[in-house]
Amino acid sequence: MKVKAELDYIQAFKNRFSGKVYYYYRRAGKRIPIKAKYGSAAFLNEVSEIEKGFEGKEGNDRGTLGHLIAAYKQSPDYQSLKKATCVSYERAFEVLKPFNEAKLKDFKRSSIIEMRDRVLLPKYQTWMANYAISVLSIIFRYGHDHGLLENNPLQERVRKLRVKNKQPANRPWTVDERLAVLENSPPHIRLPIALAMCAGLRKADVFSITTSAISNGHIAVKTSKRGVPIKLPIHPILAGALAERPTVDSVQIAVRSNGKPWTPDGFDTAWHKLKTKLELDGKIERGLTLHGLRHTLGTLLKEAGANDGEIADVLGQSTVSMARHYSKEAGISEKLQGVVMGLELVTKRSNSQSS
């Protein structure tokens, strides 16, 4: 039976048969038994020694949002998530970072909604404002379940913001936008873009795929989100980008100019800088995302006559092809390989157009 303990992170449980009370130090989802008598000098010293093991790991005071996020990231709940999900959560954690020092007891449902509408929405737009609150609700539920949060202000679901006539998220890129980005990208940015453009890879796969995935003119990968193996011929655009890759020891295909592997956040920073310049120069419209190239490939395949099942095979979508048997060598049909290789992803500019 759980009983109340006055000290931070101390939980007390009473054995209903013997009546004996046991004390535990609980932090980051861990329960550490305390042997000394409650309230004694030895008890306090034991707690102090245990706490030293957590010093410097959180980077935030106890009882703050930053501490709760750090505790969640150390928990089995977080560590059991798929890599792609963790990458998405990290984006939300970065958005919430300015609030890391805020005390958990000060978070009220009304103040959280106001934070979303007045702070997050103007800066990050609708999707991320909604997503940050969704991730926050997961963090709060974890904190409440593990005794790190007394009350959960997001126990009831928050209705998402809706914006009428908004531009679709991750919209397909136009042919002119694809050409403009490829022409103006340095090789270390062009290669991740070519992986997304020609193979329809999700962001997590773009930055985790290794050189072992390339063999005999094909690129093979098991998708991180669905675990579906795909194998595609290497489109000429991707072949050109691969040829400009630095000769380095890194096993990751996507590397920076110094030869070290890209991180998703590092690429986002470089991509945002390039994209902003191209927008100001009038070469692309707003709204281009790396994931939008996945939508682009699906659209082009549809226009080329591929059916839904064939598109699912190319993009590694399990919904249409759940009944099919997959193996590491699973690939697409010869007909569809020809369709992929023949896709006109960009149109060369004529001399009159480029002058």
N, C-alpha and C positions, 0 to 999 in steps of 0.2 A: 504494500500500500504506500502510495506516494504521500509524503508529508512535507510541510513547508520548512525551508532552510533560509536563513537571513543573508548569508554571504553570496556574492556574485558567483554564478556558475556552480554553486553547491546544490546538489539535489539529495534529498533524504528519503529513504524507503524503509518502512517498518514491516518486519516480518509478522504476518498476522497470527502465526502460531506461537513463536517464541517471544514476540513483543520487542525484540531487539531492533534498534534503528541502525541502518547502514548509511554512510555518507559517501557520495561520489562527486568528483570534479568532472564536470561535463562541458566540453567545448569542442567546436568543430565536429559535432556528432559523435565524440568519443566519451566513454564513461571510464574514469580512472578511480579506483577505490582508494579511500583514505583510511589509514589504519589507526591513527591517533584519536584520542577522545575529543569529541566536538568542543570547540571553544578554547581548548588548551593551547599553551605556547607551542607544543609539539605539533598540534593540529594546524595552527596558522603557519608554522614553519614548513610543514609538508605541502600546504597549498601554495606557499610562496615558491618552493622549489619546482613544483609542477608548472606554475605560471611562467617560470623562466624559460621553459621549453617552448613557450609560444611567443616570447618576446621577439620582435623584429619580423615575425612571419606575417602579421596582419597588415601592418602599415597604417592602422587606424585604431582609435581608442575603442575600448569595449563599449557596447551599447550604441554604436554608430552603424549607419548603413554600410560603410566601407568594411567594418569588421564582420558584419553579417555576410556580405558578399564573399569575403575571403574565407570565412568558415564554410560556406556552401561549396566553394571551389575545391576545398579539401575533402569534401564528403563523398561517400560512395554514390550518392544520388547524381552528382555532377560527373564524377569520373567514369560512370557507366554509360554516359551519353555518347552518341556517335560523334566523330570528329567534326563533321559538318555542322551539327547542332551546337557544339562547343564554340565553333567559329562565330556562329550567329549570336550566341549569348554574349561573347566577348564584345561584339559591336554594341550591344545594349549596355553592358557594363561601362564601356567607354562614354556612352551618352550620359549615363547616370553618375559618372565620376565627380562632377561638381557638387553633388549632394552627399558624397561619402562621409563628410564630417558631421552630417546632421544626425541628431539623436533619434533613435528608433521610437522613443516615447512621444516625440513631437510629430510623428507622421499620423495625420488624420485622413480619412477618406476624402473629405472635401479639399484638403490642402494638396493631396496627391493629384486630384483631377485638375485643380488650378495650376499645379506645376506642369502638367501635361499641356494644358490649353494655352498658358501664357509664356511658358519657357521653351518646352520641347517642340511644340507645333510650329512656331515661327522659324525656329532654327533648323529643324530636321524634317519638316513636312509630315504629312498625315501618317504614312506607313510606319516610320520609325517612332513617332510619338506614341502610336498605339502599341507597337511591339515592345518598346521600353517598359510600358506599364504591364504588359503581359508577363515579361520576364520578372519584373518587380514582384508581381503577385506570386510567382513560383518561389522567389527568394523568401518572401514573407511567410508563405505556407511552410517552407522548410524551417525557418526560424521559430515559428510558433510550435511546430511539431517537436522541436528539439530544445525547447525551453530558452531560446535566445530572444524571443519576442513575446511579451505578455499578451498583447491583443493584436489580431491581424485585421487591419483596416480594409484589406482587399479580399476578405473571405468570400464576399459576394462578388461575382464577376462584374467588371466595369464595362459598360456599353462603349463600343469603339466609336471613334469619330468617323463621320461619313462626309465625304466631299463630293458634291454632284459635279458631273462634267469634268472630272479630273482626268489628267493624262494617265493612261494605263501604266502601271509599274512594269519595269523591265520590257519596255516596248521593243519591237524589232528595229534594227538599224536599216536605214535606206542604203541603196547602193552607193550613193554619193558620200554618205557618212562613213561607210566601210572603207572606201577608197581614200578619203581624206585622212582618216585615222592611221591607216597603214602607211600612207606616204609620209606622214609627219611624226611617226613614232620611231624612236631609236630602237635598235635591235633588241635590247633587254626588255622593252615594253611591248614590242611587236610580237614577240614569241608567246607570252601568255594570251594575248589577244587572238593570235592565230589558233592556239589550242582551243579556245572557246568558240571561235568562228567556224573552224573546219571540222572539229570533232564534237561540238556541242557539249563540252564538258562543263560541269558545275564548278563554281569557284573553288571549293575544297579540293576537287580532283585536279584542277589546273595547277595548283601549287604543291600537290603531293605526288603527282605522277613522276615516275623515274625513267631513266634512259633504258632500263630493261623492258619497258613497254613497247619499244620500237624494234621491229624486226621484219625483214623482207618486204619493205614498202608498206607496212601496216602499223597501226598503233592500237594496242590492246590494253584495256583497263577494266578493273572491277569497280563499279561506281560505289562511292563511299556512302551514299544515302540509301540506296536500295540493295546494294550488294549484287547488282546485275552486271555480268561480264559483257563487254562490247568489243568489237574488233572492226576497225574501219581502215580503208585504204588512205594513205597520206595524200591529201589534196596538195596541188602545186604551191598554193600560198603557204601552207604549213611547211612544206619541204623547203621553201626559200627561207622561212624564218628559222628553221632548224639549222640550215647551213650557216647562218650568221651567229649561232650560239657560240659563246666563248669555249675554247677547249680547256675545261677545268675538271677537277676530280669529283665535284659535286654530283651525286646520283640524281638529284632533282633536275628535271628538264628546264623548268623556269628558273633562271638565275639572273641576278642583278649584273650591272656593268662590271663590278669587281669580281664576278664569278661565284659569289655566295648566293645561297638559295633565297628566293623571294619569300617573304611572309605575306599573308593576305593584307594585313594592315599597312605594311611597307608599300605594297603595290598600290593600295587604295590612295595613299598620299601622292605617289608619283603620277598615277592615272588622273586624279582630280586636278593636279596642276596642268597636265597636258590638255585635259578636256576643257578646262576653263579658258585656256588660251585659244583653242580652236573655236569655242563658242563666241568669244569676243571677236575673233577674226571672221565670223560668219560662215565658217566651213561646216559646222555641225549645229544641230538644234539641241536644246536642253533635253535631258532625260536618258542619255546613253548610259547603260550599265553593262558590266561584263556578262551578267546573266541574260541580258537582252539578246546576246548573240546566240544563245540556246534557242530562244524564241525565233530568231531570224532563221536559223538552220531548219527548224521545223516548218516554218512558213515556206521557205524555198523548196523543201522536199515535197510539200503538199502541192505547190504550184507545178512541180516537175512530174506530178502524177503518182507519187508514192501514196499508198493507203495508210490508214492509221496504224495497223500492225507493223508495217515497214518503218514508219517514223518512230514507233516505240522501240524497235530494234536498234535504230541508229542512236537514239537519245538515251538508251538504257532505262526506259520506263517499264516497270514491272506490271502495270495494271492491265495492259493489253496482252502481254506475253507471259502471264503467270503460269499457264499450263505447258509452256514449252520447256524442253530440257536444255539447261545451260551447262556449259563447261568452259574451261579456260580457253579452249580453242574455238568456242562458238563464234560465228561471224554472221555477216549478212549475205544474202544471195548475190550471185555474180551480177544479176540484173541490177540490184540495188547498189552494188559497188560502182557500177558504171554511172548510175544516177548521181552518186555522191561525188565521184571524180569529175563529172561533167557540170557540176553546179557553177554558174557564173556568179561568184561571190562579189567580184568587182568588175567594172568595165574600164578598160584602158582609156585614158583621155587622149583625144586626138591632138595634133600639134596646135590646131586653132583653139582648142579648148584650154590647153595648158599655157598658152601665151598670154 
